[in-house]
Amino acid sequence: MQNINWALVAPIIVLQFILMVVALVDCLKQNQTNGPKWIWIIVILFINLIGPILYFIFGRRSN
């Protein structure tokens, strides 16, 4: 089993968690999204790093 270099992995995990939380909070605060809100919540939660990015690019409805 290989040793994991935590100095490289830990910042990525923290960044992923922060991005997920910010995307979830933003999604829940939005009155309307592009598509059903519950689908965006599933995308944010289960498509790790790419899900929140997809939400910010495609899911937010600009006024």
C-alpha positions in Angstrom: 0.0 0.0 0.0 1.3 3.4 -0.9 1.8 6.2 1.5 -0.6 9.1 0.8 1.0 12.5 0.8 -1.5 14.3 3.0 0.2 17.7 2.4 -1.1 17.5 -1.2 -4.4 15.7 -0.7 -5.7 17.6 2.4 -6.1 21.0 0.7 -8.0 19.4 -2.2 -10.4 17.7 0.2 -10.9 20.9 2.2 -11.5 22.9 -1.0 -14.0 20.3 -2.2 -15.9 20.5 1.1 -16.0 24.3 1.1 -17.2 24.4 -2.5 -19.9 21.9 -1.8 -21.2 23.8 1.3 -21.2 27.1 -0.5 -23.0 25.6 -3.5 -25.6 24.0 -1.3 -26.3 27.2 0.7 -26.6 29.2 -2.5 -28.9 26.6 -4.1 -31.2 26.6 -1.0 -31.3 30.4 -0.9 -32.2 30.7 -4.6 -35.9 31.2 -5.3 -35.5 29.6 -8.8 -32.8 27.6 -10.5 -32.4 26.4 -14.0 -34.1 23.0 -13.5 -35.6 21.4 -10.4 -33.8 22.5 -7.2 -33.8 18.9 -5.8 -31.8 17.7 -8.9 -29.2 20.4 -8.3 -28.9 19.4 -4.7 -28.2 15.7 -5.7 -25.7 16.9 -8.3 -23.9 19.0 -5.8 -23.8 16.2 -3.2 -22.9 13.2 -5.3 -20.8 14.5 -8.2 -17.9 15.5 -5.9 -15.8 18.4 -7.2 -17.5 18.8 -10.6 -21.1 19.0 -9.2 -20.8 22.3 -7.4 -18.9 23.8 -10.4 -21.7 22.6 -12.7 -24.3 24.2 -10.4 -22.5 27.6 -10.4 -22.1 27.5 -14.2 -25.5 26.1 -15.3 -27.8 25.9 -12.3 -28.0 29.5 -11.1 -30.6 31.6 -12.7 -29.4 35.1 -13.3 -31.8 38.0 -12.8 
